[in-house]
């Protein structure tokens, strides 16, 4: 499933709060729950680690995120970028600022040097044995500092991708 230096994860479900991301090797990430969404990452067969817990606001809006030992408002992970419409910013675990921005056929995440390190692309729904797929999350392996495929940055990109999809879909 890797092509042109990208790692491609297929994303099930139109509701990103109840979805899975999988590649040719199986499910890598799972989002479970609607009022409280937990993100799990597979670390080996039949073993997962909790990456994040997203506690939604009572009205269905953004609440708070618990990532590791840190608790922060979800809004901090998808702050509007005052420089551009529909762009969202967040600070990565490495201390650098990243931005989600819409492009022609995808939503790109760029680093502080404007290198695309990952992108989400909606696709025509397709049926797989794991579930119906509505999009693809591409990680650009060698972009920028070349660390997007390593936790904790890969985990943070996955959390913010889900939140970005959510805020754009619901106009938050």
NORLIN-V678347 format. One record per helix or strand. SS is the DSSP state (h for helix, s for strand). FROM is the first residue (numbers start at 1). TO is the last residue. If there is no record, write none. Layout:
SS_FROM_TO, SS_FROM_TO
//
This chain:
s_3_3, s_6_12, s_19_23, s_26_32, s_36_44, s_47_55, s_64_67, s_70_73, h_74_78, s_79_80, s_88_91, s_97_102, s_107_110, s_116_127, s_132_140, h_153_170
//
